[in-house]
Amino acid sequence: MPKQMDKIITVYKNVIQKSSSPVSGYILNSTEPSILVKSSWSQRNIERKIAVRSELTQFVNYETKEIQTLTSTDISSELLTSYSPSGLYRALFREIPASGKTPKKQHLEVWKKNILWKLFDLTSFDLHGDVNTDSEFSSFQWSSCETKILYVAEKKVPKAEPFLPAKLSGKNDEDTKKGCEYEFVEDWGEQLVGKCSPVLCICDLEQELISIAAGCPEDHSLGQAVWAPDGGIVAVAWSNLPWRIGLIFCTNRLSWIVHIKPDGSYSKLSGDKLAVRSPKFSPDKSSLVWLEREVGGPHHACHRLICYDWTTQKSSVVVDIVKESITTADGQQFYGIYSQSLPSRCWLPDNKTLVLNTIQRASLKPYLVDIVNKTIKAISDDSDDSFNLGFLDIYKDLVLCYRSSLDTPPSLLLGKLSSTGVIDWLTLLEQEPIVSGFKTGVLRLDADCEAESVSKFSALYMIPKDDADAPLVLWSHGGPHSAFTNGFSILANFLASLGFGIVMPNYRGSVGAGQASVDFLLGKVGKTDVRDSQQAAETVLKMFAGQLSSNKCLLFGGSHGGFLSLHLAGQYPSFYKSLSVRNPVLDLPTAFAMSDIQDWAVIEGGFSFEPTLQMNANMFEVMMSQSPISVISSVTAPVLLLLGKKDLRVPAYQGFSYFRQLKARGVKTRALVYDDNHSLSQVPHEVDVEINSVLWFLESIEHTVE
């Protein structure tokens, strides 16, 4: 095994060395035909134990197709970056780590050409807590006059002191609360620990002042803010009542689009009993769009696109929730909007057309949406699932996108949009496949039980062309309301480089195939999703019978994907030889009691949720029957458990209990425990998870890397 391990580590290092993913892109103001393109990229760095972020600068002459690419620069210390409307200024948040007795600091820097023009030590201002840089609350917006910057930070919390001993100064410090140092404070859960009450902050560059926007209500958390035409602010307001419930990856939380005027007066622009996100103004500020769905239900689902006329103060539905599919203006099939946000710059100069990304079955695709005619038009062919095409930025008639596939890292593309919607593409950065000799594709499957109301689902595969007797990994996605798309994957390429075949099912309940498919899974977890996944594995084995071994089938998945893997191991014990699972859901009733998203287990179990809900005997019995723990006595394959000590979504105690139950039954098992949260996304932990999983697989099937 040591020699084999060295080869595996070498293969892994080779894969991540060639793997870099775009984080953002920006087309700066330019004198045509010259164009300046900035793009930021993320790449795992084993030595530094972080995901390194870099910025790539390219000068493009679109007419002559000449491209000048400068060497990338490391921007890992920058938390957020924003260019002013004219492109003259660049603002960024930078975190200065604690050193000795000097505490951590956060700076707001404003650069003008080669000069650090302004610097604000936000820690010294002491007006708020840490700046929000997460995907849920964060915002970083220049005003149109380029004299103010809007951002989101955690509300300042008074210092807590014990009753005794009392301070001797005799002063009554209004920023200090006695006897409150042990008080429980709610936050917004997994990956948002410490995020309790985000507030809107304004940096006035002329006055060199930081202030908290007036009108922020105490019972709401504010974020995703943009400047309003009247100098006020439009933002998303999430209700803190009756208590905060896990927010990340959950688009179903009660919230409103709100308008805070310059005088602090406050009004709601969206309706009640809705979940909203990502407000964006048109360039002339006449129209405001946002994403919207009903509150509650599955954690992620189809959205409608809403347009609010700023003059008439009336809203209308531009794209409604799609039950199954509709036909676009160019005759293609469209399955609905499943975006969690709209791009930062998404409007064309005509003020009526915007671009959005959304999953469509097994790929990510951009679409043009006309808010006046309420039509949708695809930028790429909906029938071609062989790649992901993701929109990054737009400037005038220029569109910046990235393109990737399962075996090829993202390339960077610049396109010119014609009046008919056709795009002439220019490749700015070309990538090549990491592994060769593999066949990738998408299966279109009809469920074995076609009498059900929803019967269609899909699966991605990556199979060796020439190898015989190759092992097959069934990799299940989490959620369950998410989806695999045909975009680059480090893990898939690592497995492929070692000779594994891979199948990745988008079982019914996955997003991207209509709202009816999302809803279909509720109450059927542990059954429909398991059956679909097994059908996908068996289909691939039949298709590639000469290349794949039916005696070397393996399971991998995290969260609900781990839930599925353990169900498959228990329901098909002779089919699978080994499995590796990350923070798997094992027991729905205790997940209801202990998870940061208590509603998840109840909703997936087929019941309705409300904050005062108490589980009864019937609910307990049904949810236990849906849980992997119910089939543990049938599990015989070796199980590797990958658990995060800080996981709030699926607390690690579930994994510890399952580990002990397997040991008591004599099943080979191993548990690896990381000082990390649900995703285990810290680079050293990702590395350890993926290499240990491969070693576990190889040991179980006695497979030797040649």
C-alpha positions in Angstrom: 0.0 0.0 0.0 2.8 2.6 0.7 3.9 2.5 -3.0 0.3 2.6 -4.1 -0.3 5.6 -1.8 2.6 7.5 -3.2 1.1 7.1 -6.7 -2.3 8.2 -5.5 -0.9 11.3 -3.9 1.0 12.2 -7.1 -2.1 11.8 -9.2 -4.1 14.0 -6.8 -1.5 16.8 -6.9 -1.4 16.7 -10.7 -5.2 17.1 -10.8 -5.4 20.1 -8.4 -2.4 21.7 -10.0 -4.4 22.0 -13.3 -7.7 22.9 -11.6 -8.8 26.5 -11.2 -12.3 27.8 -11.1 -13.6 31.3 -11.9 -15.1 33.2 -8.9 -16.1 36.4 -10.7 -15.4 38.4 -13.9 -15.6 42.1 -14.8 -15.3 44.0 -18.1 -14.0 47.5 -17.4 -14.8 50.7 -19.2 -12.7 50.8 -22.3 -12.1 52.6 -25.6 -13.4 50.2 -28.2 -12.1 48.0 -29.8 -9.8 47.7 -26.8 -11.3 45.8 -23.9 -9.9 45.3 -20.4 -11.1 42.1 -18.7 -10.5 41.2 -15.0 -11.3 37.7 -13.7 -10.7 36.1 -10.3 -10.0 32.4 -9.9 -9.8 30.0 -7.0 -7.4 27.0 -6.7 -6.6 24.6 -3.9 -3.1 25.1 -2.4 -1.9 22.2 -0.3 1.2 24.0 1.0 -0.7 27.1 2.2 -3.7 25.0 3.2 -6.1 27.4 1.7 -8.0 28.0 -1.6 -5.8 30.6 -3.2 -7.6 33.4 -5.1 -5.8 35.1 -8.0 -6.7 37.9 -10.4 -6.1 37.6 -14.2 -5.9 40.8 -16.3 -6.3 40.6 -20.1 -6.3 43.3 -22.8 -8.5 42.3 -25.8 -8.9 43.8 -29.2 -12.2 42.2 -30.3 -11.8 43.3 -33.9 -8.3 41.9 -34.5 -8.9 39.0 -31.9 -5.6 39.9 -30.3 -5.3 39.0 -26.6 -2.6 40.1 -24.2 -2.7 38.2 -20.9 -0.7 39.4 -17.9 0.6 37.2 -15.1 -2.0 36.5 -12.4 -1.6 38.2 -9.0 -2.6 36.7 -5.6 -5.6 38.4 -4.1 -6.2 35.8 -1.3 -6.2 38.5 1.4 -9.0 40.4 -0.2 -12.5 39.6 1.1 -14.6 41.5 -1.4 -13.8 43.7 -4.4 -15.9 46.3 -6.2 -15.1 48.7 -9.1 -16.8 52.1 -9.2 -19.2 52.7 -12.2 -16.6 54.7 -14.1 -13.9 52.1 -13.4 -11.7 54.8 -12.0 -11.8 53.4 -8.4 -11.4 50.0 -6.9 -12.7 49.3 -3.4 -11.8 46.2 -1.4 -12.2 44.7 2.1 -9.0 43.3 3.5 -8.6 41.3 6.7 -5.4 41.8 8.7 -4.8 38.6 10.9 -4.2 38.9 14.6 -0.5 39.1 15.6 0.7 38.8 19.1 -1.4 41.2 21.3 -2.7 43.0 18.2 -6.3 41.8 17.4 -7.6 41.0 14.0 -8.5 44.1 11.9 -10.7 44.7 8.8 -9.8 47.5 6.4 -11.8 49.1 3.6 -9.4 50.3 1.0 -10.1 52.5 -2.0 -7.5 52.5 -4.8 -7.2 55.1 -7.6 -4.9 54.0 -10.3 -1.7 53.0 -8.5 -2.5 54.9 -5.3 -4.1 53.7 -2.1 -6.4 56.7 -2.1 -8.5 56.0 1.1 -8.1 53.5 3.9 -10.7 53.0 6.7 -9.8 50.9 9.7 -13.2 49.5 10.4 -12.1 47.9 13.6 -11.0 51.3 15.0 -14.3 52.9 14.0 -16.0 50.4 16.3 -19.5 51.0 14.8 -20.2 47.4 13.8 -18.9 43.9 13.9 -17.3 41.9 11.1 -18.1 42.7 7.5 -20.4 40.1 5.9 -18.7 38.4 3.0 -20.9 35.3 2.8 -23.2 34.4 -0.1 -26.4 35.2 1.8 -26.1 38.7 3.3 -23.1 40.3 1.7 -23.2 43.4 -0.5 -20.6 45.9 -1.8 -22.1 48.6 -3.9 -20.8 52.0 -5.1 -23.2 54.9 -5.4 -23.7 56.3 -8.9 -21.9 59.5 -7.8 -18.9 57.4 -6.6 -18.8 59.2 -3.2 -20.4 56.4 -1.1 -20.0 52.7 -0.6 -22.8 50.4 0.7 -21.9 47.2 2.5 -23.3 44.8 5.2 -21.8 44.0 8.6 -22.8 42.4 11.8 -24.5 44.7 14.3 -22.3 45.9 17.2 -23.0 43.9 20.3 -22.6 45.5 23.8 -19.8 43.9 25.8 -20.9 41.5 28.5 -19.5 41.6 32.0 -20.1 39.5 35.1 -22.0 41.0 38.1 -18.9 40.6 40.2 -16.3 41.9 40.6 -17.7 45.3 39.7 -15.6 47.9 37.9 -14.0 50.4 40.2 -14.2 53.4 37.8 -17.8 54.2 38.9 -18.7 55.0 35.2 -21.9 53.6 33.7 -20.8 52.2 30.4 -23.8 52.1 28.0 -21.9 49.7 25.8 -21.6 47.1 28.6 -24.3 44.7 29.8 -23.8 43.1 33.2 -24.6 39.5 33.8 -25.1 38.6 30.2 -21.9 36.8 29.3 -23.6 33.4 29.3 -26.7 34.4 27.4 -27.6 32.2 24.4 -27.5 34.2 21.2 -29.2 32.8 18.0 -27.3 33.0 14.7 -28.3 31.9 11.2 -26.8 28.5 11.5 -24.4 26.3 9.5 -21.6 28.3 7.8 -23.2 31.5 9.2 -22.0 31.1 12.8 -21.9 34.4 14.5 -24.1 36.1 11.9 -27.0 37.2 14.0 -28.2 40.7 13.1 -26.6 42.0 9.8 -27.1 45.8 9.3 -26.5 48.1 6.4 -23.4 50.3 6.5 -22.4 53.4 4.5 -18.9 54.7 3.9 -18.9 58.4 2.9 -15.7 58.9 1.1 -15.9 62.7 1.0 -16.6 63.0 4.8 -14.4 60.0 5.6 -17.2 58.7 7.8 -18.7 55.3 8.5 -22.4 55.1 9.5 -25.2 52.6 10.0 -28.2 53.2 7.7 -31.2 54.6 9.6 -34.4 52.6 9.5 -33.0 49.1 10.1 -35.7 47.2 12.1 -34.7 45.2 15.1 -36.7 42.1 14.2 -35.1 41.7 10.7 -31.7 40.8 9.3 -30.8 42.8 6.3 -28.6 42.0 3.3 -28.1 41.8 -0.5 -28.5 45.6 -0.5 -28.4 48.0 -3.5 -28.7 51.7 -3.9 -32.2 53.0 -4.7 -32.9 55.9 -7.2 -33.8 58.3 -4.4 -30.5 57.8 -2.5 -32.1 55.3 -0.2 -31.5 51.5 -0.1 -33.3 48.4 -1.3 -32.4 45.2 0.5 -33.7 41.8 1.5 -35.0 41.6 5.0 -35.3 38.2 6.7 -37.5 37.8 9.6 -35.7 37.0 12.9 -39.0 35.8 14.4 -40.1 33.5 16.0 -36.5 32.3 15.8 -33.6 32.2 13.3 -33.4 29.0 11.3 -30.5 27.8 9.1 -30.3 30.0 6.1 -27.5 28.9 3.8 -28.7 26.7 0.8 -32.3 27.4 2.0 -34.2 29.7 -0.4 -37.5 29.1 1.4 -37.1 31.5 4.4 -39.7 34.3 5.1 -38.3 37.5 3.7 -39.2 40.8 2.0 -37.8 43.2 -0.5 -37.7 46.5 1.5 -37.1 50.1 0.6 -35.3 52.3 3.2 -35.6 55.9 2.3 -32.8 58.5 3.1 -34.9 59.7 6.1 -35.0 56.2 7.5 -38.7 55.5 6.7 -39.2 51.8 5.8 -41.6 50.0 3.4 -42.1 46.6 1.9 -42.1 46.2 -1.9 -42.9 42.4 -2.0 -45.8 40.5 -0.6 -46.2 38.5 2.6 -45.6 34.7 3.0 -42.9 34.8 0.4 -39.2 34.1 0.2 -37.3 36.6 -1.9 -33.7 37.3 -2.9 -31.2 39.2 -5.1 -32.8 42.6 -6.0 -31.2 44.2 -9.0 -32.0 47.7 -10.6 -31.9 48.3 -14.4 -29.2 50.7 -15.5 -31.6 53.6 -15.7 -33.1 52.6 -12.3 -36.6 52.4 -13.7 -37.1 48.7 -13.0 -36.2 46.5 -10.1 -36.2 42.7 -10.4 -35.8 40.0 -7.8 -36.3 36.2 -7.4 -39.3 35.0 -5.4 -41.0 31.8 -4.3 -43.5 30.7 -1.6 -42.2 30.5 1.9 -41.7 27.0 3.3 -41.6 23.7 1.5 -38.4 22.1 0.0 -35.3 24.1 0.8 -34.5 24.9 -2.8 -37.0 25.0 -5.6 -38.1 26.9 -8.7 -38.4 30.7 -8.5 -40.4 33.3 -10.4 -38.8 36.5 -11.6 -40.6 39.6 -10.4 -40.3 43.1 -12.0 -41.2 46.2 -9.9 -41.8 49.4 -11.8 -40.2 52.2 -9.7 -42.5 54.9 -11.2 -45.9 53.2 -10.9 -44.8 51.2 -7.8 -46.5 48.1 -9.2 -44.9 44.6 -9.6 -45.6 41.9 -12.1 -44.4 38.4 -12.8 -41.9 38.2 -15.7 -41.2 34.4 -15.5 -43.5 32.3 -13.4 -42.7 29.1 -11.5 -42.5 26.3 -14.1 -44.3 23.1 -13.1 -42.8 20.9 -15.9 -41.5 22.8 -18.9 -42.4 25.7 -21.2 -41.3 26.7 -24.6 -39.0 29.7 -25.0 -39.3 32.4 -27.6 -36.7 30.6 -29.7 -38.5 27.2 -29.5 -36.4 25.5 -26.8 -37.6 23.8 -23.6 -37.2 25.7 -20.3 -37.7 24.1 -16.9 -37.7 27.1 -14.7 -35.4 29.3 -12.7 -33.3 27.7 -10.0 -30.8 30.4 -9.4 -29.8 31.4 -5.8 -28.9 34.9 -7.0 -28.8 37.1 -10.1 -25.4 38.2 -11.4 -24.0 41.5 -10.0 -24.2 43.1 -13.5 -26.9 41.4 -15.5 -28.7 44.1 -17.5 -28.2 45.0 -21.2 -28.1 48.7 -22.0 -31.6 48.6 -23.3 -32.9 48.5 -19.7 -35.4 45.8 -20.6 -33.2 42.7 -21.1 -31.3 40.8 -18.4 -29.1 37.7 -18.3 -29.4 35.0 -15.7 -27.9 31.6 -15.0 -29.9 28.6 -14.1 -29.6 24.8 -13.9 -31.5 23.0 -16.7 -31.6 19.3 -16.1 -27.9 18.3 -16.1 -26.2 21.6 -17.1 -25.9 25.2 -16.2 -27.1 27.6 -18.9 -27.5 31.4 -19.3 -30.8 33.0 -20.6 -31.9 36.4 -21.9 -35.1 37.6 -20.3 -37.1 40.4 -21.8 -39.1 42.1 -18.9 -41.3 44.0 -21.3 -42.4 41.2 -23.5 -41.9 38.6 -20.8 -40.0 36.3 -23.0 -37.1 34.0 -22.5 -34.4 33.1 -25.0 -31.5 30.7 -24.6 -27.9 31.7 -25.2 -27.0 28.1 -25.9 -28.8 25.0 -27.2 -31.0 23.4 -24.5 -30.5 20.0 -26.1 -26.7 20.0 -25.6 -25.8 18.9 -22.0 -22.2 18.3 -22.8 -21.0 21.4 -21.0 -21.8 24.2 -18.5 -22.0 27.7 -19.7 -22.0 30.3 -16.9 -22.5 34.0 -17.3 -20.2 36.3 -15.3 -20.6 39.9 -16.5 -21.9 42.2 -19.2 -20.8 45.6 -20.5 -22.7 47.2 -23.4 -23.0 44.4 -25.9 -20.1 42.3 -24.5 -20.8 39.2 -22.5 -18.2 37.4 -20.3 -18.8 33.7 -19.6 -17.0 30.6 -18.6 -17.4 27.1 -20.2 -16.5 23.8 -18.6 -17.4 20.1 -18.7 -17.0 17.2 -16.4 -13.4 16.5 -17.6 -12.3 20.0 -18.6 -11.6 22.9 -16.3 -13.4 26.2 -17.1 -12.3 28.3 -20.1 -13.0 32.0 -20.3 -15.1 33.4 -23.2 -15.9 36.9 -24.4 -18.9 37.3 -26.7 -20.5 40.1 -28.6 -24.2 40.0 -28.6 -25.9 40.9 -31.9 -29.4 42.5 -32.2 -30.8 39.1 -32.9 -29.4 37.6 -29.7 -26.6 35.6 -31.5 -23.2 35.7 -29.8 -19.9 35.7 -31.6 -17.5 34.1 -29.1 -13.8 34.7 -28.6 -11.9 32.4 -26.2 -9.7 34.4 -23.8 -8.4 31.4 -21.8 -8.5 27.9 -23.2 -8.3 24.7 -21.0 -7.7 21.1 -22.0 -9.1 17.9 -20.5 -7.2 16.7 -17.5 -7.8 13.0 -18.2 -8.0 11.2 -21.6 -9.5 8.0 -22.7 -12.8 8.6 -21.0 -16.4 8.9 -22.3 -18.7 11.4 -20.6 -22.4 11.9 -21.2 -25.9 12.4 -19.8 -28.5 9.7 -19.5 -32.2 10.5 -20.0 -34.0 8.0 -17.9 -37.6 6.9 -17.4 -38.2 5.6 -13.9 -38.9 1.9 -13.6 -42.4 2.7 -12.2 -43.7 4.9 -15.1 -47.2 5.1 -13.7 -46.1 7.8 -11.2 -46.9 11.4 -11.9 -43.2 12.3 -12.5 -41.2 9.6 -14.2 -38.2 11.3 -15.9 -34.8 12.0 -14.4 -31.2 12.2 -15.6 -27.7 11.1 -14.7 -24.1 12.1 -15.7 -21.4 9.5 -16.3 -17.7 9.4 -16.9 -16.5 6.0 -18.1 -13.1 4.6 -19.2 -13.1 3.9 -22.9 -10.6 1.1 -23.0 -10.1 -0.3 -19.5 -11.9 -3.6 -18.7 -13.2 -4.5 -15.3 -13.1 -0.9 -14.0 -14.8 -0.2 -10.7 -17.9 2.1 -10.7 -18.6 4.8 -8.1 -22.2 5.9 -7.6 -21.8 9.5 -6.4 -25.0 10.9 -4.9 -25.6 14.7 -4.5 -27.0 16.3 -1.4 -29.9 18.6 -0.8 -31.8 16.6 -1.9 -33.0 19.6 -3.9 -29.8 20.4 -5.8 -28.3 18.8 -8.9 -25.2 17.6 -10.6 -24.3 19.6 -13.7 -21.8 18.9 -16.5 -19.2 21.2 -15.0 -15.6 20.4 -14.0 -15.1 18.4 -10.8 -11.8 17.8 -9.0 -13.1 14.6 -7.4 -14.4 13.1 -10.6 -11.1 13.7 -12.4 -9.2 12.3 -9.5 -11.2 9.1 -9.5 -11.0 9.0 -13.3 -7.3 9.4 -13.3 -7.1 6.3 -11.1 -9.3 4.2 -13.5 -12.7 4.5 -11.8 -15.9 5.0 -13.7 -18.5 7.4 -12.2 -22.2 7.8 -12.4 -23.9 10.9 -10.8 -27.8 10.6 -10.7 -30.1 13.6 -10.7 -32.9 11.6 -9.1 -36.5 12.9 -9.0 -36.4 15.7 -6.5 -33.4 17.3 -8.0 -33.7 20.9 -9.2 -33.6 21.9 -12.9 -36.4 19.6 -14.2 -39.6 21.5 -13.2 -41.2 22.2 -9.8 -43.3 19.0 -10.1 -40.1 17.0 -9.9 -38.9 18.8 -6.9 -42.2 18.3 -5.0 -42.5 14.7 -6.1 -39.8 13.5 -3.7 -41.5 14.9 -0.5 -42.6 12.0 1.6 -40.7 9.5 -0.6 -37.1 10.0 0.6 -35.3 6.7 1.2 -37.4 5.2 -1.6 -37.8 7.1 -4.8 -34.3 8.7 -4.7 -32.8 5.3 -3.8 -34.6 3.5 -6.6 -33.7 6.2 -9.2 -30.0 6.0 -8.1 -29.9 2.3 -8.3 -31.5 2.4 -11.8 -28.9 4.8 -13.0 -26.1 2.6 -11.7 -27.6 -0.5 -13.4 -28.2 1.3 -16.6 -24.5 2.4 -16.9 -23.3 -1.1 -16.0 -25.4 -2.5 -18.9 -24.3 0.3 -21.3 -20.6 -0.3 -20.6 -20.6 -4.0 -19.8 -17.2 -4.6 -21.4 -15.6 -1.8 -19.4 -17.2 -1.7 -16.0 -17.2 -4.5 -13.4 -20.5 -5.2 -11.7 -18.5 -6.7 -8.8 -16.7 -3.5 -8.0 -19.5 -1.0 -7.3 -18.9 1.7 -4.7 -20.8 4.5 -3.1 -19.9 8.1 -2.3 -22.0 11.0 -1.1 -22.3 13.8 1.5 -25.3 15.0 3.5 -28.4 13.7 1.7 -26.0 12.0 -0.6 -24.6 10.1 2.4 -28.2 9.3 3.4 -28.7 7.8 -0.1 -25.4 5.9 0.0 -26.2 4.2 3.3 -29.8 3.4 2.1 -28.3 1.8 -1.0 -25.9 -0.2 1.1 -28.7 -1.5 3.2 -31.3 -2.0 0.4 -28.8 -3.6 -2.0 -26.2 -5.2 0.3 -24.8 -7.6 -2.2 -24.4 -4.9 -4.9 -22.0 -2.5 -3.3 -18.5 -3.4 -2.0 -17.6 -0.3 -0.1 -18.8 3.2 0.7 -17.5 6.6 1.9 -20.0 9.1 3.3 -19.5 12.7 4.5 -21.7 13.9 7.3 -24.6 11.7 6.3 -28.2 12.1 7.5 -28.9 8.9 9.4 -31.9 9.5 11.6 -34.7 12.0 10.6 -36.4 12.3 14.0 -33.2 13.3 15.7 -32.3 15.6 12.8 -35.6 17.3 13.4 -34.6 17.8 17.1 -31.0 18.9 16.7 -30.3 20.3 13.2 -30.1 24.0 12.5 -32.8 23.4 9.8 -35.4 21.5 11.8 -37.9 21.9 9.0 -35.8 19.8 6.6 -36.5 16.4 8.2 -40.2 17.1 8.6 -40.8 18.5 5.0 -38.8 15.7 3.4 -40.7 13.2 5.5 -43.9 14.4 3.9 -45.3 16.5 6.7 -46.0 20.2 7.2 -43.7 22.3 9.4 -44.4 25.2 11.8 -42.1 26.5 14.5 -44.3 25.2 17.4 -44.4 21.6 15.9 -43.9 18.7 18.2 -43.4 15.3 16.8 -46.1 12.7 17.4 -45.9 8.9 17.3 -47.0 8.6 13.7 -44.5 11.2 12.5 -41.7 9.4 14.5 -42.6 6.0 13.0 -42.8 7.3 9.4 -39.6 9.3 9.6 -37.7 6.4 11.2 -38.8 4.1 8.4 -37.4 6.6 5.9 -34.0 6.8 7.7 -30.9 4.8 6.8 -30.7 3.6 10.4 -33.8 1.5 9.6 -31.8 -0.7 7.2 -28.5 -0.8 9.2 -28.9 -4.5 10.0 -28.6 -5.3 6.3 -25.4 -3.3 5.7 -22.4 -5.5 5.2 -20.0 -3.3 3.0 -17.2 -1.5 4.8 -18.2 2.0 5.7 -15.9 5.1 6.0 -17.6 7.9 7.9 -16.2 11.5 7.4 -17.6 13.8 10.1 -17.3 17.5 11.0 -17.2 18.4 14.7 -18.7 21.8 13.9 -21.4 20.5 11.7 -24.7 22.2 12.7 -26.7 20.8 9.8 -26.1 17.1 10.5 -24.5 17.0 14.0 -21.7 14.5 14.2 -23.3 12.6 17.0 -25.5 10.8 14.4 -22.3 9.5 12.7 -20.8 8.5 16.1 -23.9 6.5 16.9 -24.0 4.8 13.5 -20.3 4.0 13.9 -20.9 2.2 17.2 -23.9 0.3 15.7 -21.8 -1.0 12.8 -19.0 -2.1 15.1 -21.5 -3.9 17.3 -22.7 -5.8 14.2 -19.2 -6.7 13.2 -19.2 -4.5 10.0 -15.8 -3.0 9.1 -16.0 0.7 9.7 -13.7 3.7 10.2 -14.6 7.3 11.3 -12.4 10.4 10.4 -13.3 13.5 12.4 -12.4 17.0 11.3 -12.5 20.3 13.1 -14.8 21.7 10.3 -18.5 22.3 9.5 -20.9 20.4 7.2 -19.1 20.8 3.9 -15.7 19.8 5.2 -14.4 22.5 2.7 -11.2 23.5 4.4 -8.5 22.5 2.0 -6.5 20.1 4.3 -9.8 18.4 5.0 -10.9 18.1 1.4 -7.6 16.6 0.5 -7.8 14.1 3.4 -11.4 13.2 2.6 -10.7 12.5 -1.1 -7.5 10.6 -0.7 -8.7 8.5 2.2 -11.9 7.7 0.3 -9.9 6.3 -2.7 -7.7 4.3 -0.4 -10.8 2.9 1.3 -12.3 1.9 -2.1 -9.1 0.3 -3.4 -8.6 -1.7 -0.2 -12.2 -3.1 -0.5 -11.9 -4.1 -4.1 -8.2 -5.0 -4.1 -7.6 -2.7 -7.0 -4.0 -1.8 -7.9 -3.1 1.4 -9.6 -0.8 0.7 -12.5 
